[in-house]
Amino acid sequence: LEISIRPNKPVELEIGNFTIHNNSIEDSILISGPFVNSFGQWIFQDSSKPIIKKMEIFKKWSNEKSELTDNFDFGYSKYGGWNLKKINGTGFFDIINLNGRWWFVDPGGNLFFSLGMDCVRYQSATKINKRRKIFSKIDNIDEYDFYQNNIKLRYQKEHNVDKLTLKQNQRLKHESFIDNWASMQNKRLLNWGFNTVGNWSDQSLWFDPKIPFVINLNFSQTGKNWEKFPDVFSKEFSDKVKISAIEQCNKFKNEELLIGYFIGNEERWPNRSFLDLIINDQENSETKEFVNHYLNKNGDSYQVRKNLTELLSRKYFNTICEAIRKVDPNHLILGLRWAGGNIPDAVIKANDVFDVFSLNMYRFSPNKSLINKLHALTGLPIIIGEFHFGTAEKGYAPSLVPVKNQYQRGVGYMYYVEQAASMPMIVGTHYFQYLDQPVTGRFDGENYLFGFLSQQDIPYPHMINFARETHKRIYLIHQGEILPSKLLPLVRQEN
């Protein structure tokens, strides 16, 4: 049994009685609730961070609406590109290397650095079933979505939120708030200087879009696979990929604000001995036959296995890229969003079939030695698909990269993005994520305070202020004309 924690403030860890179970066990709630109110705010043992009352929430909503009328000049083109640097545009997003620096190019020809926000969406459910005593005033149901119910209260059409109770709003039709919600998110992102709606965002922002966006395509590996690595030489896999590409890409092939497609996220098969799984599989398959033939012909050695891994990976990626480009030749393929960089070199090399190499990297700044290695192995520009900074307060865990407080989260954002932009091969950074998770945990229990918004639909001003300052400077930093921030965020909290 191994217990590992990395707290950024003093903690006490109490380990209770140990028992052995044959089956999976359910959540154990050891103290009496409730812990959250009907707006999703933590109300248990946190007097230093008092909850915001209902009318205060309404007032903050009203104030934000008036503040968003302020205009901030980020020096952007109409697509979010650099209005001072322009080449010939193609009418769609492209990629280019100018004098050793990589850039996206927006449809009008302006150089473009992608400043993205992941998970701009209105779904944020938490589990209720068998955890009922955690909550106050919640029916005995399987899931509940505090954020969605809060924004229904705010964005329902043709209703005055000051005159409606929460229960009345919950009874209104689900769809009636989405247009107003989507309009507000577009205003916010533009006002904060973001020029990209990032991965996992709601489809309401893709149709009649106001901001460039990316899409994560789903090529789910049903049928024969090894730790989600598909039977790449089978006709079944090829046919499924072609159908999926038509279904997902055809409707976007003429959309000028689409930057491009991701084809997957944080795959685990490269580090799961998938070659051995193929070789030792008791069932026959086209890929197993190919692998056995290759090893019989070339011998079974470390170098041969590296070559085989690259060949199989390239076959996998090429099959998907060819299917996408046949349906949609206009848009970039942004690769597979790898996690952290712990990827075999042979798999990395095969990524050169994409237009961009994508990497999720949770650190205080991008790992420069790793970035240089990835670029050298693929020759591709690189986009950071996920990073974040969180803090522990109001019942929340501190996130993957914890800092001292809300102000230091803003410092962390500026440092990370500006350090990334100073690297000539990085063409964008996408923040994960827009919204705090439910304090009672998302689908897997994770509960991080790391968003630009609280679950009550209230922005965090320090994150916004630092983001605006960074976004005003980003093009000069990427061009190499000014230096990035050297101010690291403080981490340690004291009781």
C-alpha positions as CSV (number, residue, x, y, z in Angstrom):
1,L,0.0,0.0,0.0
2,E,1.4,3.3,-1.1
3,I,0.0,6.7,-0.1
4,S,1.4,9.8,-1.9
5,I,0.3,13.4,-1.4
6,R,1.9,16.7,-2.4
7,P,0.2,19.3,-0.4
8,N,1.1,23.0,-0.5
9,K,-0.1,23.7,3.0
10,P,0.2,21.8,6.4
11,V,-2.1,18.8,6.5
12,E,-2.9,16.0,8.9
13,L,-3.4,12.5,7.4
14,E,-5.4,10.1,9.6
15,I,-5.4,6.5,8.5
16,G,-8.3,4.5,9.9
17,N,-9.2,0.8,10.1
18,F,-8.1,-1.3,7.2
19,T,-10.4,-4.0,5.8
20,I,-10.2,-6.3,2.8
21,H,-13.1,-6.4,0.3
22,N,-13.8,-8.8,-2.5
23,N,-15.7,-6.3,-4.5
24,S,-15.3,-2.6,-5.2
25,I,-16.4,-0.4,-2.3
26,E,-18.5,2.7,-2.2
27,D,-17.7,6.2,-0.9
28,S,-17.5,6.4,2.9
29,I,-18.7,9.6,4.5
30,L,-17.4,9.6,8.0
31,I,-18.9,12.9,9.3
32,S,-22.3,14.4,9.2
33,G,-23.3,16.8,6.3
34,P,-24.5,18.7,4.5
35,F,-21.3,20.2,3.0
36,V,-22.8,22.2,0.1
37,N,-25.7,24.5,-0.4
38,S,-28.1,24.6,-3.3
39,F,-25.7,26.8,-5.3
40,G,-22.9,24.3,-4.9
41,Q,-20.9,26.3,-2.4
42,W,-18.9,24.6,0.4
43,I,-20.5,25.4,3.7
44,F,-18.5,23.1,6.1
45,Q,-15.7,24.3,8.3
46,D,-14.3,27.1,6.1
47,S,-15.2,30.3,7.9
48,S,-12.3,32.1,6.3
49,K,-14.1,31.9,2.9
50,P,-17.7,32.8,3.6
51,I,-20.3,31.7,1.1
52,I,-21.9,34.3,-1.3
53,K,-25.6,34.9,-0.6
54,K,-28.2,34.6,-3.3
55,M,-28.7,38.3,-3.8
56,E,-24.9,38.9,-3.9
57,I,-24.7,36.3,-6.7
58,F,-27.3,38.2,-8.7
59,K,-25.4,41.5,-8.1
60,K,-22.1,40.0,-9.3
61,W,-23.9,38.7,-12.4
62,S,-25.3,42.2,-13.1
63,N,-22.0,43.9,-12.5
64,E,-20.2,41.6,-14.8
65,K,-22.6,42.2,-17.6
66,S,-21.9,45.9,-17.5
67,E,-18.2,45.4,-17.2
68,L,-18.0,43.3,-20.3
69,T,-18.9,46.4,-22.4
70,D,-15.4,47.7,-21.8
71,N,-13.1,47.2,-24.8
72,F,-9.5,45.9,-24.5
73,D,-7.2,46.2,-27.5
74,F,-5.1,43.1,-27.8
75,G,-3.9,44.0,-31.3
76,Y,-5.9,41.2,-32.9
77,S,-7.2,40.7,-36.4
78,K,-10.9,39.8,-36.8
79,Y,-9.8,36.1,-36.4
80,G,-7.6,36.7,-33.3
81,G,-4.3,36.9,-35.3
82,W,-1.7,39.5,-35.1
83,N,-2.9,42.6,-36.9
84,L,0.6,43.8,-37.6
85,K,1.9,40.7,-39.3
86,K,0.2,39.4,-42.4
87,I,1.1,37.1,-45.3
88,N,-1.1,35.6,-48.0
89,G,-4.1,33.8,-46.4
90,T,-5.8,30.6,-47.7
91,G,-9.2,31.2,-46.3
92,F,-8.6,28.6,-43.7
93,F,-6.1,28.2,-40.8
94,D,-2.7,27.1,-41.8
95,I,0.8,26.6,-40.3
96,I,4.1,28.3,-41.3
97,N,7.7,28.6,-40.3
98,L,9.0,32.2,-40.7
99,N,12.7,32.8,-39.9
100,G,12.8,29.8,-37.6
101,R,9.6,30.6,-35.7
102,W,6.4,28.6,-36.1
103,W,3.0,30.2,-36.4
104,F,-0.5,29.4,-37.2
105,V,-1.9,31.6,-40.0
106,D,-5.5,32.8,-39.7
107,P,-7.8,32.7,-42.7
108,G,-7.1,36.3,-43.5
109,G,-3.3,35.7,-43.5
110,N,-2.4,37.2,-40.1
111,L,0.1,35.3,-38.0
112,F,-1.8,33.5,-35.1
113,F,-0.8,32.2,-31.7
114,S,-3.6,30.1,-30.2
115,L,-4.7,31.2,-26.8
116,G,-7.3,28.6,-25.9
117,M,-9.8,27.8,-23.2
118,D,-10.7,24.1,-22.7
119,C,-14.1,22.8,-21.5
120,V,-16.3,25.9,-22.3
121,R,-19.5,24.0,-21.6
122,Y,-22.5,24.0,-19.3
123,Q,-22.4,20.3,-18.1
124,S,-20.6,19.8,-14.8
125,A,-22.4,17.0,-13.0
126,T,-21.6,15.5,-9.6
127,K,-22.7,12.1,-8.2
128,I,-25.6,12.1,-5.7
129,N,-26.6,8.5,-5.5
130,K,-25.7,7.0,-2.1
131,R,-24.0,10.3,-1.0
132,R,-27.2,12.1,-0.2
133,K,-26.2,13.5,3.2
134,I,-23.4,15.5,1.6
135,F,-26.0,17.8,0.0
136,S,-28.7,20.1,1.2
137,K,-32.1,20.4,-0.6
138,I,-31.3,17.8,-3.3
139,D,-33.6,15.1,-4.4
140,N,-32.5,11.5,-4.1
141,I,-31.2,11.2,-7.7
142,D,-28.1,9.8,-9.4
143,E,-26.5,13.1,-10.5
144,Y,-26.9,16.8,-10.0
145,D,-25.4,19.7,-11.9
146,F,-24.9,22.8,-9.7
147,Y,-23.4,24.9,-12.5
148,Q,-26.1,24.1,-15.0
149,N,-28.8,25.0,-12.6
150,N,-27.1,28.2,-11.6
151,I,-26.7,29.3,-15.3
152,K,-30.3,28.4,-16.0
153,L,-31.2,30.8,-13.3
154,R,-29.1,33.4,-15.0
155,Y,-29.6,32.8,-18.7
156,Q,-33.2,31.6,-19.1
157,K,-34.9,33.6,-22.0
158,E,-37.6,36.1,-21.3
159,H,-37.3,35.8,-17.5
160,N,-36.1,38.2,-14.8
161,V,-33.8,36.2,-12.5
162,D,-34.5,38.6,-9.6
163,K,-38.2,37.5,-9.6
164,L,-37.7,33.8,-10.0
165,T,-36.8,31.2,-7.4
166,L,-34.3,28.5,-8.1
167,K,-37.0,25.8,-8.2
168,Q,-39.1,27.8,-10.7
169,N,-36.1,28.1,-13.0
170,Q,-35.3,24.3,-12.8
171,R,-38.8,23.6,-14.1
172,L,-38.2,25.7,-17.3
173,K,-37.2,24.0,-20.5
174,H,-33.6,22.8,-20.6
175,E,-32.9,24.3,-24.0
176,S,-34.1,27.9,-23.3
177,F,-30.9,29.0,-21.7
178,I,-28.2,27.7,-24.1
179,D,-28.2,30.6,-26.7
180,N,-27.9,33.2,-24.0
181,W,-25.2,31.2,-22.2
182,A,-23.2,30.7,-25.4
183,S,-23.4,34.4,-26.2
184,M,-22.1,35.3,-22.8
185,Q,-19.1,32.9,-23.1
186,N,-18.1,34.4,-26.4
187,K,-18.2,37.9,-24.9
188,R,-16.1,36.8,-21.9
189,L,-13.5,35.0,-23.9
190,L,-13.1,37.9,-26.4
191,N,-13.0,40.4,-23.5
192,W,-10.3,38.4,-21.8
193,G,-8.2,38.1,-24.9
194,F,-8.7,34.4,-25.7
195,N,-8.8,33.6,-29.4
196,T,-9.6,29.9,-29.4
197,V,-12.4,27.8,-27.9
198,G,-10.4,24.8,-26.8
199,N,-11.0,21.1,-26.5
200,W,-14.0,19.4,-24.9
201,S,-16.2,22.5,-25.4
202,D,-19.9,22.6,-26.1
203,Q,-21.1,22.3,-29.7
204,S,-23.3,25.4,-29.4
205,L,-20.0,27.3,-29.8
206,W,-19.2,25.5,-33.1
207,F,-22.2,26.4,-35.1
208,D,-22.4,30.0,-36.2
209,P,-19.1,30.5,-34.2
210,K,-17.8,33.9,-33.1
211,I,-14.3,32.6,-32.0
212,P,-11.9,30.1,-33.7
213,F,-12.2,26.7,-32.3
214,V,-10.8,23.1,-32.3
215,I,-12.7,19.8,-32.3
216,N,-11.7,16.5,-30.7
217,L,-12.7,13.7,-33.1
218,N,-13.8,10.3,-31.7
219,F,-12.4,7.2,-33.3
220,S,-13.4,4.9,-30.5
221,Q,-11.6,1.6,-30.6
222,T,-14.4,-0.9,-30.6
223,G,-13.7,-4.3,-31.9
224,K,-10.2,-5.8,-31.9
225,N,-7.7,-3.7,-29.9
226,W,-4.9,-4.0,-27.4
227,E,-5.1,-1.4,-24.7
228,K,-7.0,0.7,-27.2
229,F,-4.4,0.2,-30.0
230,P,-6.6,-1.0,-32.9
231,D,-6.1,-3.8,-35.4
232,V,-4.6,-1.3,-37.8
233,F,-4.2,-3.7,-40.7
234,S,-7.8,-4.9,-40.7
235,K,-10.4,-3.8,-43.2
236,E,-12.8,-3.4,-40.3
237,F,-10.7,-0.6,-38.7
238,S,-10.1,1.2,-42.0
239,D,-13.8,1.1,-42.8
240,K,-14.8,2.4,-39.4
241,V,-12.4,5.3,-39.6
242,K,-13.7,6.3,-43.0
243,I,-17.3,6.3,-41.8
244,S,-16.3,8.2,-38.6
245,A,-14.4,10.8,-40.6
246,I,-17.4,11.4,-42.9
247,E,-19.8,11.7,-40.0
248,Q,-17.7,14.1,-37.9
249,C,-15.8,16.2,-40.5
250,N,-18.1,16.7,-43.5
251,K,-20.2,19.3,-41.8
252,F,-17.2,21.4,-40.9
253,K,-15.1,21.2,-44.1
254,N,-16.0,24.8,-45.2
255,E,-16.0,26.4,-41.7
256,E,-13.3,29.1,-41.8
257,L,-13.2,29.5,-38.0
258,L,-12.3,25.8,-37.4
259,I,-8.5,25.6,-36.7
260,G,-8.3,21.9,-36.9
261,Y,-8.9,18.5,-35.4
262,F,-7.4,16.5,-32.5
263,I,-7.7,12.8,-33.1
264,G,-7.4,11.5,-29.5
265,N,-6.3,12.2,-25.9
266,E,-3.7,10.8,-23.6
267,E,-3.5,7.4,-25.1
268,R,-1.9,4.8,-22.8
269,W,-1.1,2.0,-25.2
270,P,2.5,3.1,-26.0
271,N,3.5,2.4,-22.3
272,R,1.4,-0.8,-21.9
273,S,3.6,-3.3,-23.7
274,F,1.1,-3.4,-26.6
275,L,3.6,-5.3,-28.8
276,D,3.7,-8.2,-26.4
277,L,-0.1,-8.1,-26.1
278,I,-0.3,-8.5,-29.9
279,I,2.3,-11.2,-30.1
280,N,0.8,-13.2,-27.3
281,D,-2.8,-12.8,-28.3
282,Q,-4.6,-16.1,-28.6
283,E,-6.8,-14.8,-31.4
284,N,-5.7,-14.3,-35.0
285,S,-5.8,-10.8,-36.6
286,E,-4.3,-9.0,-39.5
287,T,-2.0,-6.9,-37.3
288,K,-0.8,-10.0,-35.4
289,E,0.1,-11.7,-38.7
290,F,2.0,-8.6,-39.8
291,V,3.9,-8.4,-36.5
292,N,4.9,-12.0,-36.5
293,H,6.0,-11.9,-40.2
294,Y,8.1,-8.8,-39.5
295,L,9.8,-10.3,-36.5
296,N,10.4,-13.6,-38.3
297,K,12.0,-11.7,-41.2
298,N,14.1,-9.2,-39.1
299,G,14.7,-11.0,-35.9
300,D,13.4,-10.1,-32.4
301,S,15.7,-7.4,-31.0
302,Y,15.3,-4.1,-29.2
303,Q,16.0,-2.1,-32.3
304,V,13.7,-4.2,-34.4
305,R,10.9,-3.7,-31.9
306,K,11.5,0.0,-32.0
307,N,11.2,0.0,-35.8
308,L,8.1,-2.1,-35.6
309,T,6.5,0.2,-33.0
310,E,7.1,3.2,-35.2
311,L,5.7,1.4,-38.2
312,L,2.5,0.3,-36.4
313,S,2.0,3.8,-34.9
314,R,2.5,5.4,-38.3
315,K,0.0,3.0,-39.9
316,Y,-2.5,3.9,-37.2
317,F,-2.1,7.7,-37.6
318,N,-1.9,7.6,-41.4
319,T,-5.1,5.6,-41.7
320,I,-7.0,8.3,-39.7
321,C,-5.2,11.3,-41.4
322,E,-6.0,9.9,-44.9
323,A,-9.7,9.5,-44.0
324,I,-9.9,13.0,-42.5
325,R,-8.1,14.7,-45.5
326,K,-10.3,12.9,-48.0
327,V,-13.4,14.3,-46.4
328,D,-11.9,17.7,-45.3
329,P,-8.7,18.8,-47.0
330,N,-9.1,22.4,-45.7
331,H,-8.3,22.0,-42.0
332,L,-5.2,21.1,-39.9
333,I,-4.8,17.8,-38.1
334,L,-3.5,18.8,-34.7
335,G,-2.4,15.3,-33.6
336,L,-3.1,13.2,-30.5
337,R,-2.9,15.1,-27.2
338,W,-0.2,13.2,-25.5
339,A,0.2,13.3,-21.7
340,G,3.3,14.8,-20.1
341,G,5.9,13.6,-22.6
342,N,6.5,10.0,-21.4
343,I,6.2,8.6,-24.9
344,P,8.6,6.2,-26.6
345,D,10.7,7.9,-29.3
346,A,9.4,5.5,-31.9
347,V,5.8,6.6,-31.3
348,I,6.9,10.3,-31.2
349,K,8.5,10.0,-34.7
350,A,5.3,8.6,-36.2
351,N,3.5,11.8,-35.2
352,D,5.2,13.6,-38.2
353,V,2.1,12.6,-40.3
354,F,0.2,15.3,-38.4
355,D,0.4,19.1,-39.0
356,V,1.0,19.9,-35.3
357,F,2.3,17.9,-32.3
358,S,0.0,18.2,-29.3
359,L,1.0,17.8,-25.7
360,N,-0.7,18.2,-22.3
361,M,1.8,19.4,-19.8
362,Y,1.0,20.2,-16.2
363,R,4.1,22.1,-14.8
364,F,5.0,25.6,-13.8
365,S,6.3,26.1,-17.4
366,P,6.8,23.9,-20.4
367,N,9.8,21.5,-20.1
368,K,12.2,23.1,-22.6
369,S,14.4,20.0,-23.1
370,L,11.4,17.8,-23.8
371,I,9.9,20.4,-26.2
372,N,13.2,20.6,-28.1
373,K,13.3,16.8,-28.3
374,L,9.8,16.5,-29.6
375,H,10.4,19.1,-32.2
376,A,13.7,17.5,-33.3
377,L,12.1,14.0,-33.6
378,T,9.0,15.2,-35.6
379,G,10.0,18.5,-37.2
380,L,6.5,19.8,-36.2
381,P,5.3,22.9,-34.3
382,I,3.9,22.1,-30.9
383,I,0.7,23.1,-29.1
384,I,0.1,22.7,-25.4
385,G,-3.3,21.2,-25.1
386,E,-3.7,21.4,-21.3
387,F,-2.1,23.1,-18.3
388,H,-3.5,24.7,-15.1
389,F,-3.0,26.3,-11.7
390,G,-5.2,25.7,-8.7
391,T,-5.5,26.5,-5.1
392,A,-6.9,24.7,-2.0
393,E,-9.8,26.6,-0.5
394,K,-13.6,26.3,0.0
395,G,-13.5,22.5,0.2
396,Y,-11.4,22.0,-2.9
397,A,-8.3,20.0,-3.6
398,P,-5.4,22.1,-4.9
399,S,-5.2,20.7,-8.5
400,L,-2.3,19.1,-10.3
401,V,-0.2,22.3,-10.1
402,P,-1.1,24.0,-6.8
403,V,-0.2,27.5,-5.9
404,K,-0.7,29.7,-2.8
405,N,-3.8,31.6,-3.6
406,Q,-6.0,33.1,-6.3
407,Y,-3.5,35.9,-7.1
408,Q,-0.7,33.4,-7.5
409,R,-2.9,31.4,-10.0
410,G,-2.9,34.5,-12.2
411,V,0.9,34.8,-11.8
412,G,1.2,31.2,-12.8
413,Y,-0.9,31.7,-15.9
414,M,1.2,34.6,-17.1
415,Y,4.5,32.8,-16.4
416,Y,3.5,29.6,-18.2
417,V,2.0,31.1,-21.3
418,E,4.7,33.7,-21.8
419,Q,7.5,31.1,-21.3
420,A,5.7,28.9,-23.8
421,A,5.3,31.7,-26.3
422,S,9.0,32.6,-26.1
423,M,9.8,29.2,-27.6
424,P,9.9,29.3,-31.4
425,M,8.3,25.9,-32.0
426,I,5.2,26.4,-29.7
427,V,2.2,27.8,-31.5
428,G,-0.4,27.8,-28.8
429,T,-1.4,27.1,-25.1
430,H,-4.8,25.9,-24.1
431,Y,-5.9,26.2,-20.4
432,F,-7.7,23.4,-18.6
433,Q,-10.3,24.4,-17.7
434,Y,-12.9,27.1,-18.0
435,L,-14.9,26.2,-14.9
436,D,-14.1,24.9,-11.5
437,Q,-15.1,21.3,-10.9
438,P,-18.0,20.6,-8.5
439,V,-16.7,20.8,-4.9
440,T,-18.3,17.4,-4.4
441,G,-16.3,15.9,-7.3
442,R,-16.8,15.2,-11.0
443,F,-17.6,11.7,-12.4
444,D,-14.3,10.3,-10.9
445,G,-14.3,12.3,-7.7
446,E,-11.7,14.9,-8.8
447,N,-12.5,18.3,-7.3
448,Y,-10.2,21.1,-8.4
449,L,-10.5,24.8,-8.0
450,F,-8.6,25.8,-11.2
451,G,-11.1,27.6,-13.4
452,F,-11.6,31.1,-14.7
453,L,-15.2,30.7,-13.3
454,S,-16.6,29.4,-10.1
455,Q,-19.5,26.9,-10.1
456,Q,-21.7,30.0,-9.4
457,D,-20.8,31.5,-12.8
458,I,-18.6,34.2,-11.2
459,P,-15.2,34.9,-12.8
460,Y,-12.0,35.1,-10.8
461,P,-10.6,38.6,-11.3
462,H,-6.9,37.8,-10.8
463,M,-7.0,35.1,-13.5
464,I,-8.7,37.6,-15.9
465,N,-6.3,40.5,-15.2
466,F,-3.2,38.4,-15.7
467,A,-4.6,36.8,-18.8
468,R,-5.4,40.1,-20.4
469,E,-1.9,41.5,-19.7
470,T,-0.3,38.3,-21.1
471,H,-2.5,38.3,-24.2
472,K,-1.6,42.0,-25.0
473,R,2.0,41.0,-25.0
474,I,1.9,37.5,-26.6
475,Y,2.7,38.3,-30.2
476,L,5.7,40.5,-29.3
477,I,6.9,37.7,-27.1
478,H,6.5,35.0,-29.7
479,Q,8.2,37.2,-32.3
480,G,11.2,37.5,-29.9
481,E,10.8,41.3,-29.5
482,I,10.2,41.3,-25.8
483,L,11.1,38.9,-23.0
484,P,8.6,36.7,-21.2
485,S,7.6,37.0,-17.5
486,K,10.2,35.8,-15.0
487,L,7.9,36.0,-12.0
488,L,7.2,32.5,-10.7
489,P,4.1,31.9,-8.6
490,L,4.4,31.3,-4.9
491,V,3.3,27.8,-3.8
492,R,3.3,27.4,0.0
493,Q,0.2,28.1,2.1
494,E,0.4,28.5,5.9
495,N,-2.4,27.7,8.4
